Amino acid sequence: MARPLFGSALERIWPVAVIAIGLVAVCLLATLGPGTLQRTMTDGLIKLVVVVGIYIFVGNTGVISFGHTAFMAIGAYVAAWLTMPPMMKRLRLHDLPPFIAQQQFPELPSALAAGAIAAALAGLVGVPLMRLSGIAASIGTFAILAVTISVLGNWQGLTGGKGSLIGIPLHTTMWNALAAALIAIAVAYLYQTSRWGMRLRAAREDPVAARAAGVSIEGGRLAAFVLSAFFVGIAGVLHAHFLGILTADSFYLGITFITLSMLVIGGMQSLSGAVLGVVAVTAILEVLRLAEKGFTLGGIAVPPRPGLAELVLAAVMLLVLLFRPNGIMGAREFAPPAFLRRRAPAR
């Protein structure tokens, strides 16, 4: 009897192809709308890069990280230091090294350098951190976030301290945010389907058997941690050049809760779920933020309800955890339709 095979190139790249086509289509539709819609789309794409970056680590290791936005903050501030005009640096950032304070570097090299520095710091803190597992590892990642935000928020001569760091060039558009998102998605998929990703997923399911088979769990986790930190750092670069202003507190609990909610709702073990979670939560939040301002429905005036978006998002996350604990997609990816599946000849 004939059975479907998933060995063809189209079948292998189908999940990434579906995601890419969907994102490009949505961006094209956004260009037909007002500028606010394009800004919303750009912000959603930046969050998508963050969530995909977190997924590279969480989805393959099973260790929930509460600290990845620390690398987003590092990427954002490094990009600001490298691309701000020297005059702005001299006014506030007195602790910058002279070769950085006196130069304004190009956008793309600065972005890659910021992502690389975030990855290098992840490698440094990850050496002891990856020896932990379960809740201990999650608490350790949150400690990294708390320390990072504390340093960035108090080092006046390097970050502007508790105030805002302004003067960052505005380079992020919907299209370069889309390009970064597509690259992150492609790399995440290639990694999870590689032998290194498969070994790490095997260790996630049964660490004892994985160790017995010679899998280095700590080494695999560290590699995923560093790779994920790079892309989260790139998201920080996009964020800095999108807003043109940075505050350390903006990388703390708020963005951590939002991005983890997106990942949990979509499915922590599925790249397709991570993308779907970003799309779903972004749409829900935009509708709820409009509702927060108050509206009239059928002649009935509903007054403004501040905090409604966060309340409903928490309720949605709770319902997903109760009824779909593995998220919307579970551990599944977008599968090709039956007519595209190559079939083996009948025996």
ROLUM-374300 format. One line per 5 residues: for each residue x negated, y, z negated of C-alpha. Coordinates in nm, 2 decimals, padded with zeros to 4 digits. Example, Ala and Ser with C-alpha at 12.3 -4.5 7.8 and 13.67 -1.06 7.14 Angstrom:
BEGIN
-01.23/-00.45/-00.78  -01.37/-00.11/-00.71
***
This chain:
BEGIN
00.00/00.00/00.00  -00.13/00.35/00.09  -00.23/00.57/-00.20  -00.33/00.94/-00.21  -00.69/01.03/-00.22
-00.82/01.36/-00.34  -01.16/01.36/-00.18  -01.12/01.61/00.10  -01.26/01.95/00.08  -00.92/02.12/00.09
-00.79/01.90/-00.20  -01.10/01.98/-00.41  -01.07/02.36/-00.37  -00.69/02.37/-00.37  -00.65/02.52/-00.72
-00.90/02.80/-00.65  -00.75/02.86/-00.31  -00.40/02.89/-00.45  -00.51/03.13/-00.72  -00.72/03.34/-00.48
-00.44/03.37/-00.23  -00.19/03.46/-00.50  -00.41/03.73/-00.65  -00.49/03.89/-00.31  -00.12/03.89/-00.22
-00.03/04.06/-00.55  -00.30/04.32/-00.50  -00.18/04.40/-00.15  00.17/04.44/-00.28  00.04/04.67/-00.56
-00.10/04.90/-00.29  00.26/04.97/-00.18  00.36/05.09/-00.52  00.27/05.39/-00.73  -00.08/05.45/-00.87
00.03/05.34/-01.21  00.10/04.99/-01.07  -00.25/04.97/-00.93  -00.39/05.07/-01.26  -00.19/04.81/-01.44
-00.31/04.55/-01.18  -00.67/04.66/-01.24  -00.64/04.63/-01.61  -00.48/04.29/-01.57  -00.77/04.17/-01.35
-01.02/04.29/-01.61  -00.84/04.09/-01.87  -00.84/03.79/-01.63  -01.22/03.80/-01.61  -01.23/03.80/-01.99
-00.99/03.51/-02.02  -01.16/03.31/-01.75  -01.49/03.38/-01.93  -01.35/03.26/-02.26  -01.20/02.95/-02.08
-01.55/02.84/-01.96  -01.64/02.78/-02.32  -01.31/02.70/-02.49  -01.16/02.49/-02.21  -01.47/02.27/-02.17
-01.57/02.24/-02.54  -01.24/02.25/-02.73  -01.40/02.50/-02.97  -01.18/02.81/-03.01  -01.38/03.13/-03.01
-01.26/03.44/-03.18  -01.58/03.63/-03.10  -01.61/03.65/-02.72  -01.50/04.02/-02.71  -01.83/04.10/-02.88
-02.00/04.02/-02.55  -01.74/04.24/-02.37  -01.85/04.52/-02.60  -02.21/04.46/-02.53  -02.16/04.45/-02.16
-01.96/04.78/-02.17  -02.21/04.97/-02.38  -02.52/04.85/-02.18  -02.35/04.95/-01.86  -02.27/05.29/-02.01
-02.63/05.34/-02.13  -02.76/05.26/-01.78  -02.52/05.45/-01.56  -02.44/05.77/-01.76  -02.61/06.09/-01.64
-02.93/06.17/-01.84  -02.79/06.50/-01.96  -02.50/06.32/-02.14  -02.74/06.07/-02.29  -02.96/06.35/-02.43
-02.67/06.51/-02.59  -02.56/06.22/-02.81  -02.76/05.90/-02.76  -03.09/06.00/-02.93  -03.20/05.64/-03.01
-03.20/05.52/-02.65  -03.55/05.42/-02.52  -03.70/05.70/-02.31  -03.71/05.50/-01.98  -03.33/05.45/-02.01
-03.24/05.79/-02.15  -03.42/05.97/-01.86  -03.27/05.76/-01.58  -02.94/05.69/-01.42  -02.94/05.34/-01.26
-02.72/05.21/-00.97  -02.39/05.05/-01.05  -02.44/04.69/-00.93  -02.79/04.63/-01.09  -02.66/04.79/-01.41
-02.36/04.55/-01.41  -02.58/04.24/-01.36  -02.82/04.36/-01.63  -02.54/04.42/-01.87  -02.40/04.07/-01.81
-02.75/03.92/-01.84  -02.81/04.09/-02.18  -02.47/03.97/-02.31  -02.57/03.62/-02.20  -02.91/03.65/-02.36
-02.76/03.76/-02.69  -02.51/03.47/-02.67  -02.81/03.23/-02.62  -02.98/03.38/-02.92  -02.68/03.35/-03.16
-02.56/03.03/-03.00  -02.86/02.82/-03.10  -02.75/02.79/-03.46  -02.38/02.85/-03.39  -02.34/02.55/-03.15
-02.45/02.31/-03.42  -02.11/02.38/-03.59  -01.78/02.24/-03.48  -01.41/02.28/-03.55  -01.30/02.57/-03.77
-01.65/02.64/-03.89  -01.76/02.72/-03.53  -01.45/02.94/-03.48  -01.53/03.13/-03.80  -01.89/03.17/-03.69
-01.78/03.33/-03.36  -01.56/03.57/-03.55  -01.85/03.66/-03.77  -02.05/03.75/-03.46  -01.77/03.98/-03.35
-01.74/04.15/-03.69  -02.12/04.21/-03.70  -02.13/04.34/-03.35  -01.84/04.59/-03.39  -01.99/04.70/-03.72
-02.33/04.78/-03.56  -02.18/04.95/-03.26  -01.94/05.15/-03.47  -02.21/05.28/-03.71  -02.52/05.33/-03.49
-02.46/05.70/-03.41  -02.76/05.76/-03.20  -02.70/05.46/-02.98  -02.33/05.43/-02.93  -02.18/05.76/-03.06
-02.07/05.58/-03.38  -01.70/05.60/-03.48  -01.63/05.86/-03.21  -01.58/05.80/-02.84  -01.86/05.76/-02.59
-01.77/05.97/-02.29  -01.92/06.06/-01.96  -01.92/05.71/-01.81  -01.89/05.71/-01.43  -01.56/05.57/-01.30
-01.65/05.30/-01.05  -01.39/05.02/-01.12  -01.12/04.99/-00.86  -00.85/04.72/-00.82  -01.06/04.56/-00.54
-01.39/04.53/-00.72  -01.21/04.40/-01.02  -01.04/04.15/-00.79  -01.38/04.05/-00.65  -01.52/03.99/-01.00
-01.21/03.79/-01.10  -01.24/03.56/-00.79  -01.61/03.50/-00.85  -01.54/03.42/-01.22  -01.26/03.18/-01.12
-01.48/03.01/-00.86  -01.78/02.97/-01.10  -01.55/02.84/-01.38  -01.40/02.58/-01.14  -01.74/02.47/-01.01
-01.87/02.44/-01.36  -01.58/02.23/-01.50  -01.59/01.99/-01.20  -01.97/01.96/-01.22  -02.15/01.68/-01.40
-02.24/01.92/-01.68  -01.88/02.03/-01.72  -01.75/01.67/-01.71  -02.00/01.56/-01.97  -01.89/01.85/-02.20
-01.52/01.76/-02.15  -01.60/01.40/-02.24  -01.77/01.52/-02.55  -01.47/01.73/-02.63  -01.24/01.42/-02.62
-01.47/01.18/-02.80  -01.80/01.33/-02.94  -01.91/01.00/-03.09  -01.89/00.81/-02.76  -02.05/01.10/-02.58
-02.35/01.10/-02.81  -02.38/00.72/-02.78  -02.39/00.77/-02.40  -02.68/01.02/-02.44  -02.48/01.35/-02.39
-02.64/01.65/-02.56  -02.33/01.82/-02.71  -02.52/02.11/-02.86  -02.71/02.18/-02.54  -02.39/02.16/-02.33
-02.20/02.39/-02.56  -02.49/02.64/-02.56  -02.50/02.64/-02.18  -02.12/02.70/-02.16  -02.14/02.97/-02.43
-02.41/03.16/-02.23  -02.23/03.13/-01.90  -01.90/03.24/-02.05  -02.07/03.54/-02.23  -02.21/03.66/-01.89
-01.86/03.69/-01.74  -01.71/03.84/-02.05  -02.00/04.09/-02.04  -01.91/04.17/-01.67  -01.55/04.23/-01.78
-01.69/04.48/-02.03  -01.87/04.66/-01.75  -01.55/04.68/-01.55  -01.37/04.81/-01.86  -01.63/05.08/-01.92
-01.62/05.21/-01.56  -01.24/05.18/-01.55  -01.17/05.40/-01.85  -01.48/05.62/-01.86  -01.47/05.62/-02.24
-01.56/05.37/-02.50  -01.49/05.32/-02.87  -01.62/05.02/-03.07  -01.29/04.94/-03.23  -01.12/04.89/-02.89
-01.31/04.56/-02.87  -01.20/04.42/-03.20  -00.88/04.25/-03.31  -00.64/04.39/-03.05  -00.81/04.27/-02.74
-00.91/03.94/-02.91  -00.55/03.86/-02.99  -00.42/03.96/-02.64  -00.68/03.75/-02.45  -00.65/03.45/-02.68
-00.27/03.47/-02.65  -00.31/03.46/-02.27  -00.53/03.15/-02.28  -00.31/02.97/-02.54  00.02/03.04/-02.35
-00.12/02.94/-02.02  -00.31/02.63/-02.14  -00.66/02.62/-02.29  -00.76/02.31/-02.10  -00.67/02.43/-01.75
-00.82/02.71/-01.53  -00.48/02.74/-01.36  -00.32/02.78/-01.70  -00.57/03.05/-01.80  -00.48/03.25/-01.48
-00.11/03.19/-01.52  -00.12/03.29/-01.89  -00.28/03.63/-01.79  -00.01/03.69/-01.53  00.27/03.60/-01.76
00.15/03.79/-02.06  00.06/04.10/-01.85  00.41/04.10/-01.70  00.58/04.05/-02.04  00.38/04.33/-02.20
00.45/04.58/-01.92  00.82/04.52/-01.95  00.82/04.54/-02.32  00.61/04.86/-02.32  00.87/05.02/-02.11
01.14/04.90/-02.35  00.94/05.04/-02.64  01.01/05.39/-02.50  01.38/05.34/-02.53  01.64/05.28/-02.25
02.01/05.29/-02.17  02.19/04.97/-02.07  02.56/04.97/-01.97  02.61/05.31/-02.14  02.45/05.19/-02.46
02.14/05.39/-02.56  01.86/05.18/-02.72  01.62/05.40/-02.92  01.24/05.36/-02.90  01.11/05.06/-03.07
00.73/05.10/-03.13  00.55/04.77/-03.19  00.81/04.57/-02.99  00.55/04.43/-02.74  00.33/04.28/-03.01
00.62/04.14/-03.20  00.77/03.96/-02.89  00.43/03.84/-02.78  00.37/03.68/-03.12  00.71/03.52/-03.10
00.64/03.38/-02.75  00.30/03.25/-02.86  00.47/03.08/-03.16  00.73/02.92/-02.94  00.47/02.79/-02.70
00.27/02.64/-02.99  00.58/02.47/-03.12  00.73/02.33/-02.79  00.43/02.33/-02.55  00.12/02.30/-02.78
-00.10/02.25/-02.47  00.03/02.56/-02.30  00.24/02.60/-01.99  00.00/02.40/-01.76  -00.13/02.17/-02.03
-00.45/02.01/-01.88  -00.33/02.02/-01.52  -00.44/02.23/-01.23  -00.24/02.34/-00.93  -00.21/02.02/-00.72
-00.18/02.02/-00.34  00.15/01.93/-00.18  00.20/01.57/-00.08  00.17/01.63/00.30  -00.19/01.76/00.25
-00.31/01.47/00.05  -00.54/01.24/00.25  -00.42/00.88/00.23  -00.63/00.57/00.24  -00.53/00.30/00.49
-00.31/00.03/00.36  -00.48/-00.30/00.26
***
